[in-house]
């Protein structure tokens, strides 16, 4: 699926992107976990937030473990490719979550915690930690890596945009019917699991990546942690990713906003049509990255995101304003979200240059850790702020305090978080150093190869 000069074909782009299609469809469904737990299972918003937050704390442990597992993986299928099966597990575990039956509160809470933990702590942990490693071992050229990653994201996002338009309409119709939620989860989750499994059988790893001319070094746990915490750029990137993921996952308030502020949940589908423009903008990211660089693109998008998040304050019920705000708000996080893998690879190169050890798995676990902990904190923040506002689960009439809390979560808090990310990115100055770093790494690896021949 590559040309003779090593360039990726259109078929390669399509097959490589298949797991992202299934993943994005299921993520669109998982965006309604809080709504499902509050309105179908009857939990309080704070209980849901606490359960998911505790699960995310557990995630932090599994991410580090997964990083070391991948660093020590050496199978006939490669180092990262075996973990593609985790995509399928992710999809099927999501189906199980929405199939939780009505029973005692403690039993339902336990089921929610277990399925949610399986989804994110086990399955998402494994494939997210393996993603950057898989990309470096299938595509060697940094520019092609960006293109492959962006195309993969674009194809996946098309599916999630469609799901984002259809799901609110369907949910507005089914309401709190547990059986209907179960059926809908099967319709989305099972085909997604099948789609996700295809790449494993077609795209193989290339074992000769940068630094592989040397014998594969087994990095002890203590040394791996040291590599991680001494790489200043991966720590800055981690902080930015964590806060961005918190902001992204505040969107779990969206069903409550449209139900309580606009009085019609189905209007979320209309706004999501506008919002499709934001995710689809990823197709021009390779061009913008070449012209602006990754850091400038990320910061520019975040500024637009701040404007978008605050725009609805001009008129809380204006569909055009909500639509434009959604477009800009989504654009705000898209570059960092899409380019995370490429920036992690940059940090790998810096780490190998600085410490003479690449540590692929331990660096790759950073994005998964930040994604999952950010998800937990974002969902918890929604529940906590709504609780402070006095939101009453299952009540058709809410107090003004509850309404204000929903508005603040929808607008002010994500805008403030975007501003914090901009501050973090000010200190991320790796990009200008990369050409010289990669030149020195190439020279170093050539020298090692020559010494082996002697």
Buried (B, 14 or more C-beta within 10 A) or exposed (E): BBEEEEEBEEEBBBBBBBBBBBBBBBBBBBBBBBBBBBBBBBBBBBBBBBBBBBBBEBBBEBBBBBBBBBBBBEEEEBBBBBBBBBBBBBBBBBBBBBBBEEEEEEEBBBBBBBBBBBBBBBBBBBBBBBBBBBBBBBBBEBEBBBBBBBBBBBBBBBBBBBBBBBBBBBBBEBEBEBEBBBEBBBEBBBBBBEBBBBBBEEBEBBEEBBBBEBEEEEBEEEBBBBBBEEBBBBBBBBBBBBBBBBBBBBBBBBBBBBBBBBEEBBBBBBBBBBBBBBBBBBBEBBEBBEEBBBBBBBBBBBBBBBBBBBBBBEEBEBBEBBBBBBBBBBBBBBBBBBBBBBBBBBBBBBBBBBBEBBBBBBBBBBBBBBBBBBBBBBBBBBBBBBBEBBBBBEEEEBEEEBBEBBBBBBBEBBBBBBBBBBEBBEEBEBBEBBEEBBEEBEEBBEEEEEEEEE
